[in-house]
């Protein structure tokens, strides 16, 4: 099913993988072991399409994944692969159930509740469906990651140090779970746990300095060599314990033999085609992903809503001033074909026009900064979603829904800001003793305005106020989000996940 052919990967001047070649079958448990920095995790990321090799081919069911278009890579990760990450990579604002469910949602499938319950029981998470990741232990988080991989029936599961952060007992449960799954699915595990590799693996590939040092396959008939026995009533020194473990590992290694060339798997399945269908994220799932982003970052939320509402208010008012001054000049006869009159009109309108452009620039700058902060905070989630197979279009959709949510709050805030502004002006006027003067001449002013400003123009101003109050923040936010996401999505999913938000 999987064929690696003369694979190289270079980071700057360091050769991490050098001329790696092997094949894997459709099912079984394969351990990739080796010291830290030997290239095993890099290999897993390349197989998963999270990074690209410097040279060489990775062929899955006859398709070279290095030649996949962006949407094909998304579909490959979505429909074909299940990832189990060392750092769990759960979405913090989703519950256990929602974190598992999202794998189905990305395939536009309804969750099979019976299957969900069976998987939860299998990974011992039943009863924890409504908990959030911050309410779980490390072992429970890892089992959520396993369940998320299982729910979508992948053809291959890739697990990077799945027990690296777990205690021994919990780690054994994870390995036993993956061993059970490997009866029907290909499971590839990167691990530093050599003892567990020899205990559970059907095949072990050991890496050293970016190359394959050993490639062993488990014998069908186990070796008859006796394993060393540890007596319960005897006290052992550290040296004796080390020797016993060495003997045990050596004895376990006798259960394996070198993988022979004629054991490379036949190409009868190579004509199969991957189900490369464009991914689709529902509106409900898009809203789920960002549902608590403002709630969990209240300081940032206040800055976005207050400064944008304030900026949008002055943008709206400055445009209305410009619009009404233009109408006023038309009524006074300044807008005529004569060039002299046009020049007068231009200079009279220049001040409100510059006022409007100034607030447009300030508001745009503020929104770019705030949206960059939001997207940086969600970098890890973006990377996780990309590794699960979410398309760039769907990532934009997620933040588009967030934009609508923010704009609605801003839109409600703009009239409030305007009301506060009017009240402040009224209080200032009263303190200066001008309010009585204003009220005295208000009827006269109203009758003059009634003659000068028709009712339809008054209504036009109201409609323009609310339309612009919504349109300005919406389009400024939209442009800012698009600009920032374009920059982020140029990177591979692994780089996005590892990008640390600036404080």
C-alpha positions, 0 to 999 in steps of 0.5 A, spaced: 500 500 500 505 504 501 512 505 498 517 509 499 523 510 494 529 513 495 527 519 500 531 525 502 530 530 506 534 536 508 533 542 513 538 547 511 545 544 511 543 538 515 541 531 511 535 528 516 533 523 511 538 520 506 536 515 501 530 511 505 526 506 501 521 501 504 514 498 502 508 497 507 502 492 507 495 494 507 495 492 515 499 491 521 503 494 526 509 497 524 514 501 529 519 506 527 524 506 532 531 510 533 534 515 537 532 522 538 534 526 531 535 520 527 529 522 522 523 518 524 518 523 526 520 527 519 519 521 515 512 520 519 510 527 517 512 526 510 508 520 509 502 524 512 503 530 507 505 535 513 511 536 509 515 535 503 521 531 501 527 534 498 528 528 493 524 521 492 517 519 492 512 517 497 507 512 493 500 510 496 496 506 492 499 507 486 499 515 487 505 519 488 503 524 494 508 529 492 505 530 486 498 532 489 495 538 488 493 542 494 486 540 495 488 533 493 493 533 499 487 535 504 483 530 501 488 525 502 489 527 510 481 527 510 479 521 507 485 516 508 489 518 514 488 518 521 493 522 525 495 521 533 500 526 535 505 526 541 502 533 543 495 530 542 493 536 538 486 537 540 481 543 539 481 546 546 474 550 545 471 543 543 468 537 548 471 530 547 465 528 543 466 535 538 473 533 537 472 526 535 465 528 531 469 533 527 473 528 523 466 526 521 464 533 519 470 534 515 467 528 511 460 531 511 458 525 514 453 524 520 456 521 526 454 514 527 452 514 535 452 507 536 459 507 533 461 513 537 459 509 543 463 503 541 469 507 540 469 511 546 468 504 550 474 501 546 479 507 548 475 507 555 473 514 554 465 513 555 462 518 560 467 523 558 464 526 552 462 533 555 469 534 558 473 539 555 481 538 553 483 542 559 479 537 564 482 531 561 489 527 563 494 526 558 492 519 557 485 521 556 487 526 551 491 521 547 485 516 547 481 522 544 486 523 539 486 515 537 478 515 537 478 521 532 483 517 528 478 511 528 471 514 527 473 516 520 475 509 518 482 511 515 486 506 511 492 508 515 494 511 522 500 515 523 502 515 531 508 520 533 510 518 540 503 516 542 506 514 549 511 519 550 508 523 555 504 518 558 505 513 564 507 506 563 500 503 565 497 508 560 502 507 555 501 500 554 493 501 554 494 505 548 499 500 544 494 495 546 488 499 543 493 500 536 495 493 536 487 491 536 486 496 530 492 494 526 488 487 525 484 491 519 488 497 518 495 499 517 498 503 523 505 506 523 508 508 530 514 512 531 517 511 538 523 511 542 520 505 546 524 499 544 521 494 549 514 495 547 516 495 539 518 488 540 512 486 544 507 489 539 510 490 532 509 486 526 515 489 523 520 494 526 524 499 522 530 502 526 533 509 524 540 511 525 543 518 522 537 518 517 538 511 514 535 505 515 539 501 520 535 495 521 528 492 518 525 486 522 519 482 521 516 478 526 516 470 525 510 467 524 513 461 529 516 464 535 523 463 537 523 457 543 529 461 546 527 462 554 526 469 556 529 471 563 525 469 569 525 475 574 524 472 581 519 475 586 523 474 593 530 476 590 533 483 591 537 485 584 542 490 583 541 496 578 547 492 574 543 485 574 536 489 572 540 492 566 543 485 564 536 482 565 532 487 561 538 486 556 537 479 556 530 480 555 530 485 549 535 480 546 530 474 547 525 478 544 529 480 538 529 473 536 522 473 535 524 477 529 528 476 522 530 481 517 525 483 512 527 480 505 526 482 498 521 477 496 517 479 502 516 486 499 508 486 498 505 485 491 503 490 487 496 488 486 493 493 490 497 499 486 491 500 481 487 503 486 485 510 486 484 514 492 477 517 494 480 524 492 474 529 494 474 536 496 473 537 503 467 540 506 466 544 512 459 545 515 457 552 517 455 549 524 462 546 525 465 552 522 462 556 528 464 550 533 471 552 532 471 559 533 465 559 538 469 561 545 475 565 541 472 572 544 470 569 551 477 566 552 481 572 550 476 578 553 482 583 553 483 582 545 475 581 544 474 588 548 480 591 544 477 589 537 470 591 539 471 598 542 476 600 537 473 598 531 466 600 533 469 607 535 473 607 528 466 605 524 462 610 528 467 616 526 467 613 519 460 613 518 459 620 521 465 623 516 461 620 510 455 622 512 458 629 513 461 629 506 454 626 503 450 632 506 455 637 505 455 635 497 447 635 497 447 642 501 452 645 496 448 642 490 442 646 493 446 652 494 448 652 486 455 651 487 455 644 483 455 647 476 458 646 469 463 652 470 470 650 472 470 656 477 464 653 481 467 646 481 473 648 484 469 652 490 466 645 491 472 641 491 475 646 496 469 646 500 469 638 500 476 637 501 476 637 509 470 632 510 473 628 505 480 628 508 477 627 515 473 620 512 480 618 509 484 619 515 479 615 519 478 609 514 486 609 514 486 608 522 480 603 522 484 599 517 490 599 521 487 597 527 483 591 524 489 588 521 493 588 528 487 585 531 485 580 526 493 578 526 493 577 533 486 573 533 489 568 527 496 568 531 492 565 537 489 560 533 495 558 529 495 551 532 488 550 531 489 552 523 495 547 523 491 541 526 485 542 522 490 542 516 493 536 518 486 533 519 484 535 511 481 541 512 481 545 505 484 553 505 477 555 503 474 552 509 479 555 513 477 562 510 470 560 512 471 559 519 474 566 520 468 569 515 463 566 520 467 569 526 467 576 522 460 576 522 460 574 529 464 580 531 461 585 526 454 584 529 457 585 536 460 591 533 454 593 529 450 593 536 456 597 539 456 603 534 449 606 536 451 605 543 457 609 542 453 614 538 448 615 544 454 616 549 457 621 544 451 625 543 450 625 551 457 627 552 456 633 547 449 635 551 452 634 558 458 639 555 453 644 552 449 644 559 455 645 563 457 651 559 450 654 559 448 653 552 443 648 553 437 652 555 439 657 549 439 651 544 432 648 547 429 656 546 431 656 539 430 648 537 422 649 534 425 655 530 431 650 528 426 644 527 422 648 522 427 651 518 430 644 517 423 641 515 423 646 510 430 645 508 431 637 509 425 633 506 423 627 510 426 622 504 433 625 505 432 624 513 430 617 512 436 616 507 441 618 512 438 613 517 439 608 512 446 610 510 448 610 517 446 603 519 448 600 512 455 603 513 455 602 520 455 594 518 459 595 512 465 598 514 467 593 519 465 587 515 469 589 509 475 592 513 475 585 517 474 581 511 480 584 508 484 583 514 482 576 515 484 574 508 491 578 508 493 574 514 490 567 512 494 568 505 500 569 509 499 563 514 496 558 509 503 558 505 506 554 510 505 547 511 501 544 517 507 542 521 510 549 521 503 552 522 502 548 529 509 549 531 508 557 530 508 560 537 504 566 538 507 572 540 506 575 547 
